[in-house]
Amino acid sequence: MQDVRGADVRDAGDAQTTAARLRAICDEMSDRFYERADVVRTLVVALLAGQHSLLLGPPGTAKSELARELTGRIEGASYWEILLSKFTAPTRMFGPVDVAALTRGEYRQVYEGRATTAHVAFIDEIFKCSTAALNETLGYLNERIYHPESGGEPIRCPLIGAITASNELPSGEDTAAIYDRLLVRIEVGYLADPSNFAALVRSAVSRPAAPVRTTVELAELRAAVTGSVPAVEVPDTVVDAVCSLRAALRRKELVASDRRWQQAVGLLQASAYLDGRPAVAETDLTVLTHVLWDSPAQRPTVEREVLHLVNPDAKEALDLADALDELEAQLDAMAGQSREALSDWVIKKAHNKLATAGKRLERLRAEAAGAGRSTAAIDRVADRRRAVRARVLTEALGMDASMVQDRL
């Protein structure tokens, strides 16, 4: 019995070490990829839950680079990526014909280095999947299997999770079937904060020191996906909260399938595991803001309902975000006006609104942290305030973006 207890303690320690390394990876990647902290964490949570994710946004927003960097942190993992088009054949994805074997009269496919051997896959322009490859792609995402061209037993693929990308939503029923299989949907946009953009430009011409690079072994990640994450407790209070959220969204005519709700439980467990907790808490429900919408226009409603349920102070933070959006709209409307008019607007309106929002966000964050609640949503709004403030200082007052400090 002593040996069994000792093994349990070692397993628990290993799980905690893996979670700590994954948190370090999130932190390091968030430092490298500006304004992508929530994106990075959500991608890691999706992998831990063994689910697929979609990065939805315009070209040039580091979607593929995020996938490569994250997979590169998993030692021993096989990575595969492809840019789909309506002409992409299934054999290009899953295994081309062995030409040498064909000259000998043998029909054989070469699977090495293709989707069939990948632990993590990045599929760009996922909704441009060809009709010929559609069924095999669905089977690959759903059951992790591939049916060889020559027939025979289906091949079991070692895929943990696929990261997909698109700059548009699906337009037909065929691609809608793929969209439904992507549990996690993350919007990715261009940088909003001028100071972050200035830092990005500098990074293109500077030679920064090699960053710290934490990694995790493939076996450790698999142990987390198959053992540690499913072992995270889901208390009745969380089940009740999920039921309440479903009812609230239905009142808003936002209906997700039963399968999507069931799969989302694994995301909640993965979120808790990543934070080093043995049980899911209501704050983990915030990950569902990337799950329960079909179009980006629905996302703010989902986020408000989630935060209203689990984090009242975060809901107030979203109200402040609305005020920041209004302020930014005013700035856009004043484009082309004189520097004097812009300065007058800053002094009479923008200064007080930004300062008041900053102080209130600081208080909300302190209250949330003191009560043990997640501060993620508040932090996102605080980042939004910094971005708007930087725009005001650079565009209305003509300040250098690199000189902007978080004071007004």
TORPA-216230 format. One line per field, with one value per residue (C-alpha): chain; x negated, y, z negated; residue number from 1. Coordinates in steps of 0.2 Angstrom, whole numbers, plus 2048, in hexadecimal, padded with zeros to 3 digits. Layout:
residues N
kette (A	...) .
c1 (X	...) .
c2 (Y	...) .
c3 (Z	...) .
nr (NUM	...) .
//
This chain:
residues 408
kette (A	A	A	A	A	A	A	A	A	A	A	A	A	A	A	A	A	A	A	A	A	A	A	A	A	A	A	A	A	A	A	A	A	A	A	A	A	A	A	A	A	A	A	A	A	A	A	A	A	A	A	A	A	A	A	A	A	A	A	A	A	A	A	A	A	A	A	A	A	A	A	A	A	A	A	A	A	A	A	A	A	A	A	A	A	A	A	A	A	A	A	A	A	A	A	A	A	A	A	A	A	A	A	A	A	A	A	A	A	A	A	A	A	A	A	A	A	A	A	A	A	A	A	A	A	A	A	A	A	A	A	A	A	A	A	A	A	A	A	A	A	A	A	A	A	A	A	A	A	A	A	A	A	A	A	A	A	A	A	A	A	A	A	A	A	A	A	A	A	A	A	A	A	A	A	A	A	A	A	A	A	A	A	A	A	A	A	A	A	A	A	A	A	A	A	A	A	A	A	A	A	A	A	A	A	A	A	A	A	A	A	A	A	A	A	A	A	A	A	A	A	A	A	A	A	A	A	A	A	A	A	A	A	A	A	A	A	A	A	A	A	A	A	A	A	A	A	A	A	A	A	A	A	A	A	A	A	A	A	A	A	A	A	A	A	A	A	A	A	A	A	A	A	A	A	A	A	A	A	A	A	A	A	A	A	A	A	A	A	A	A	A	A	A	A	A	A	A	A	A	A	A	A	A	A	A	A	A	A	A	A	A	A	A	A	A	A	A	A	A	A	A	A	A	A	A	A	A	A	A	A	A	A	A	A	A	A	A	A	A	A	A	A	A	A	A	A	A	A	A	A	A	A	A	A	A	A	A	A	A	A	A	A	A	A	A	A	A	A	A	A	A	A	A	A	A	A	A	A	A	A	A	A	A	A	A	A	A	A	A	A	A	A	A	A	A	A	A	A	A	A	A	A	A	A	A	A	A) .
c1 (800	7F2	7EB	7FC	7FD	7EB	7EF	7FF	7F4	7E7	7F5	7FD	7EC	7E8	7F9	7F6	7E5	7EC	7FA	7ED	7E2	7F2	7F5	7E3	7E6	7F5	7EC	7DD	7E8	7F3	7E3	7DE	7EF	7F6	808	80A	80A	81C	819	80A	812	822	818	80F	81F	826	817	818	82B	826	831	82F	82E	831	828	833	82C	823	813	803	809	7FC	808	7FC	7EE	7F7	7FB	7E9	7E2	7EE	7EA	7D8	7D9	7DF	7CF	7D2	7E2	7E4	7EB	7F4	7FB	804	80C	81C	824	833	827	81E	81F	821	810	807	80E	80D	800	7FA	7F8	7E7	7E1	7D3	7DF	7EB	7DD	7DC	7EF	7F3	7FF	7F9	7FA	7EC	7F3	7E3	7E4	7F6	806	807	7F7	7F9	7FC	801	808	809	816	817	826	830	840	838	837	83B	84A	83F	836	845	84A	838	835	845	840	82F	836	844	83C	82A	82A	826	82C	81E	822	81F	82C	828	828	829	819	81A	811	808	810	812	81B	81B	819	822	823	82E	832	844	852	858	864	86C	873	864	858	864	862	850	854	85F	850	845	84A	83F	841	835	836	825	823	815	80C	816	809	7FE	7F0	7F1	7F1	7E1	7D9	7DD	7D5	7C5	7C4	7C3	7B2	7AB	7A2	7AA	7A1	7A7	7B7	7B9	7C2	7CB	7D0	7DB	7D8	7E5	7E7	7EB	7F8	800	801	80A	816	81B	819	816	823	832	82E	832	842	851	85B	86E	86D	864	871	87F	876	874	887	88B	880	888	899	893	88C	89C	8A6	89A	89E	88C	88D	87E	880	880	870	867	86D	866	855	854	853	842	83C	842	837	828	82A	82A	81B	811	813	80E	81F	826	838	841	846	854	846	841	851	849	841	853	853	849	855	867	868	86A	867	85B	86A	871	861	863	874	86D	85F	86B	876	867	860	870	872	860	858	863	854	84F	860	85D	84C	855	860	850	84B	85B	856	844	84C	856	847	83D	84B	84B	838	83B	849	83D	830	82A	82E	821	815	81D	82E	827	81E	82E	837	82A	82A	83D	842	835	82A	837	840	82F	829	83A	83A	828	82C	83C	833	825	832	83C	82C	827	839	839	828	82C	83B	832	83B	833	82C	82A	839	834	823	829	833	824	81A	827	827	814	816	823	819	809	814	81A	808	800	80E	816	807	7F9	7EF	7E2	7EB	7DA	7DA	7EC	7ED	7FC	800	80C) .
c2 (800	80C	809	80D	81D	822	820	82A	838	837	838	847	84F	84C	853	863	864	862	86F	87B	879	87C	88C	892	88F	899	8A7	8A7	8A6	8B4	8BF	8BB	8BD	8CE	8CE	8BB	8B5	8AF	8A7	89E	898	892	888	87F	87C	875	869	863	85F	856	862	86B	87E	88B	89C	8A8	8B8	8C1	8BC	8C1	8BF	8B2	8A3	897	89D	89A	888	885	88D	884	873	876	877	865	85A	84A	850	84F	85E	860	86E	872	880	879	87E	877	86C	864	851	845	83D	84E	84F	83D	834	835	826	81E	820	813	806	80A	806	7F5	7F3	7F7	804	80B	81C	825	82B	832	845	846	848	836	837	848	84B	85D	863	875	876	887	88D	87E	883	882	86F	866	85C	84D	84F	854	843	83E	84E	84C	83A	841	84E	843	832	835	828	828	81C	817	819	807	802	7F7	7FB	80D	815	81B	82D	833	844	84D	85D	867	87A	880	892	89C	8AE	8AA	8A0	890	894	883	874	869	875	879	866	86A	87A	870	865	873	875	884	894	8A3	8B4	8BB	8CD	8D9	8E1	8EF	8F7	903	900	8ED	8F1	8FC	8EE	8E2	8ED	8EE	8DB	8DA	8E4	8E0	8D0	8CC	8C0	8AE	8AC	89F	890	884	873	864	852	84A	83C	849	852	841	83C	84D	84B	839	838	848	853	847	844	856	857	860	865	866	879	87A	86E	879	889	880	87C	88E	895	88A	890	8A2	8A0	898	8A7	8B1	8A4	89D	88B	87F	86C	860	858	86A	86C	85B	85D	86E	865	85F	871	876	868	86D	87F	879	86D	87B	886	878	875	864	869	875	886	891	89D	88F	892	8A1	895	892	8A4	89B	88D	892	89D	89A	8AB	8B9	8C4	8B8	8B8	8C8	8C1	8B0	8B9	8C4	8B5	8AB	8BA	8BF	8AD	8AB	8BC	8CB	8D7	8D0	8D5	8E7	8E6	8E2	8F2	8FC	8F4	8FA	90C	909	904	914	91E	916	919	92B	92C	924	930	93F	939	948	955	961	95D	96B	963	952	958	961	950	947	954	956	943	936	93A	938	928	91F	924	91F	90E	90A	90D	903	8F5	8F5	8F4	8E6	8DC	8DE	8D8	8CA	8C4	8C6	8BB	8AE	8B1	8B1	8C2	8BD	8C7	8D6	8D5	8D4	8E4	8EC	8E8	8EF	8FF	900	8FE	90C	917	914	919	929	92E	92A	92F	93E	945	93F	936	928	917	910	91E	91B	916	910	920	92E) .
c3 (800	7FC	80E	815	80B	810	822	820	818	826	834	82C	82B	83D	842	838	840	851	84E	847	857	862	858	85B	86E	86D	865	870	880	87A	878	889	892	88D	888	88A	878	878	889	883	873	87C	889	87B	872	883	885	873	876	886	890	8A0	8A1	8AF	8B0	8B9	8C0	8CE	8D6	8CD	8BB	8B7	8B7	8BF	8B5	8A5	8A9	8AE	89E	893	89B	89B	888	888	889	893	89B	8AE	8B6	8C7	8D0	8E0	8E9	8F1	901	90A	915	906	908	8F9	8FD	8FC	8EA	8E4	8EF	901	90C	90B	91D	91B	915	923	930	928	92A	918	912	902	8F9	8EF	8DF	8D6	8D4	8D8	8CE	8CA	8BF	8B7	8A5	8A8	8B9	8C0	8CE	8D6	8E0	8D9	8E1	8F2	8F0	900	903	906	8F5	8EB	8E4	8E0	8D7	8CD	8C8	8C4	8B8	8B1	8AE	8B2	8C0	8D3	8DF	8EC	8FE	901	8F4	8E5	8D3	8CE	8C7	8B6	8B5	8A5	8A7	896	89D	8AD	8AE	8BD	8C4	8D0	8D4	8D8	8D1	8DB	8E9	8ED	8E4	8E8	8DF	8D1	8CC	8C9	8C0	8B4	8B0	8AA	898	894	89F	89C	8A4	8A9	8AF	8B3	8A4	89C	891	89B	88E	891	8A4	8A2	898	8A6	8B3	8A8	8A7	8BA	8B9	8A8	8A2	891	886	887	87C	86F	877	86C	873	86F	874	87F	873	865	870	875	862	85E	86D	869	856	84C	855	855	842	83E	833	83A	82B	82B	829	83A	842	83B	842	853	853	84F	85D	869	864	865	876	87C	877	882	890	890	890	890	893	885	88B	88B	879	874	87C	874	863	868	86B	85A	853	85D	858	846	848	851	842	836	82E	82A	82E	83A	834	83B	841	84E	857	85F	86B	872	87A	888	88A	889	898	8AB	8B2	8AB	8A8	89B	891	886	881	87C	873	869	864	85E	854	84D	846	83F	83D	839	839	84A	851	84B	853	864	861	860	870	878	872	87A	88A	88B	887	895	8A1	89C	8A0	8B1	8B5	8B1	8BE	8C8	8BB	8B5	8A7	89C	89E	89A	88B	885	886	87C	86E	86D	870	873	865	857	85F	861	850	848	851	84C	83A	83A	843	836	828	831	833	821	81B	827	822	80F	812	81B	82C	83D	843	855	85B	851	858	86A	867	85F	86E	879	86F	871	884	885	87A	885	894	88C	887	898	8A4	89B	892	89E	891	896	893	88B	87E	878	866	85D	855	85B) .
nr (1	2	3	4	5	6	7	8	9	10	11	12	13	14	15	16	17	18	19	20	21	22	23	24	25	26	27	28	29	30	31	32	33	34	35	36	37	38	39	40	41	42	43	44	45	46	47	48	49	50	51	52	53	54	55	56	57	58	59	60	61	62	63	64	65	66	67	68	69	70	71	72	73	74	75	76	77	78	79	80	81	82	83	84	85	86	87	88	89	90	91	92	93	94	95	96	97	98	99	100	101	102	103	104	105	106	107	108	109	110	111	112	113	114	115	116	117	118	119	120	121	122	123	124	125	126	127	128	129	130	131	132	133	134	135	136	137	138	139	140	141	142	143	144	145	146	147	148	149	150	151	152	153	154	155	156	157	158	159	160	161	162	163	164	165	166	167	168	169	170	171	172	173	174	175	176	177	178	179	180	181	182	183	184	185	186	187	188	189	190	191	192	193	194	195	196	197	198	199	200	201	202	203	204	205	206	207	208	209	210	211	212	213	214	215	216	217	218	219	220	221	222	223	224	225	226	227	228	229	230	231	232	233	234	235	236	237	238	239	240	241	242	243	244	245	246	247	248	249	250	251	252	253	254	255	256	257	258	259	260	261	262	263	264	265	266	267	268	269	270	271	272	273	274	275	276	277	278	279	280	281	282	283	284	285	286	287	288	289	290	291	292	293	294	295	296	297	298	299	300	301	302	303	304	305	306	307	308	309	310	311	312	313	314	315	316	317	318	319	320	321	322	323	324	325	326	327	328	329	330	331	332	333	334	335	336	337	338	339	340	341	342	343	344	345	346	347	348	349	350	351	352	353	354	355	356	357	358	359	360	361	362	363	364	365	366	367	368	369	370	371	372	373	374	375	376	377	378	379	380	381	382	383	384	385	386	387	388	389	390	391	392	393	394	395	396	397	398	399	400	401	402	403	404	405	406	407	408) .
//
